[in-house]
């Protein structure tokens, strides 16, 4: 069994109010680390009963570019876990 994970985040040039709110909340909640920025996103986990072929990964990439993300404002990465 394999999992294909598609992580989608806003492009760097797009404002991320939720990420900014999280960044401001961290010190108020007692966390001492200080990230230079916080970007929120979403993940899609596709479970397969086999390792995906190169053609399937390419097809998943096409789905990520056209269905799972908005290419105008978002970027995505794909990783396969076995």
C-alpha positions in Angstrom: 0.0 0.0 0.0 1.2 3.5 -0.8 0.1 7.0 0.0 0.5 10.0 -2.3 0.4 13.2 -0.4 -0.3 16.5 -2.2 0.5 19.5 -0.1 -1.0 22.8 -1.3 0.1 26.3 0.0 -0.4 29.8 -1.0 2.3 31.3 -3.2 4.8 33.5 -1.3 3.5 36.7 -2.9 -0.1 36.0 -1.8 -1.1 37.4 1.6 -1.9 34.7 4.2 -4.1 36.2 6.9 -4.5 32.8 8.7 -0.7 32.3 8.7 -0.2 35.8 10.1 -2.8 35.2 12.8 -1.0 32.0 13.8 2.3 33.8 13.9 1.0 36.5 16.2 -0.7 34.0 18.4 2.4 31.8 19.1 4.1 34.2 21.6 0.7 35.0 23.3 0.3 31.3 23.9 3.7 31.0 25.5 5.7 29.5 22.6 9.3 30.8 22.6 10.3 29.9 19.1 9.9 32.7 16.6 9.4 31.7 13.0 10.1 34.3 10.3 6.7 33.5 8.7 3.9 31.0 8.9 2.1 29.8 5.8 -1.1 27.7 6.2 -2.1 25.1 3.6 -4.0 21.9 3.0 -3.0 18.3 2.3 -4.7 15.7 0.2 -3.8 12.0 1.1 -4.5 9.6 -1.7 -4.3 5.9 -0.6 -3.4 3.4 -3.3 -3.2 -0.4 -3.0 0.0 -0.4 -5.0 3.1 1.8 -5.6 2.1 4.4 -8.3 3.8 4.1 -11.6 5.5 7.1 -13.2 2.4 7.6 -15.4 0.1 7.6 -12.3 2.3 10.1 -10.5 2.1 12.3 -13.6 -1.7 12.0 -13.7 -1.8 12.9 -10.0 0.3 15.9 -10.7 -2.2 16.9 -13.4 -5.0 16.5 -10.9 -3.1 18.6 -8.4 -2.6 21.4 -10.9 -6.2 21.4 -12.1 -8.4 20.2 -9.3 -6.6 20.2 -5.9 -5.0 23.6 -6.2 -5.6 27.0 -7.8 -2.5 27.6 -9.9 -3.0 31.4 -9.9 -2.5 31.7 -6.1 -1.2 28.3 -4.9 1.7 25.9 -5.3 1.8 22.2 -4.5 4.3 19.4 -3.8 3.7 15.7 -4.2 5.4 12.9 -2.2 4.9 9.2 -2.2 5.1 7.2 1.0 5.4 3.4 0.9 
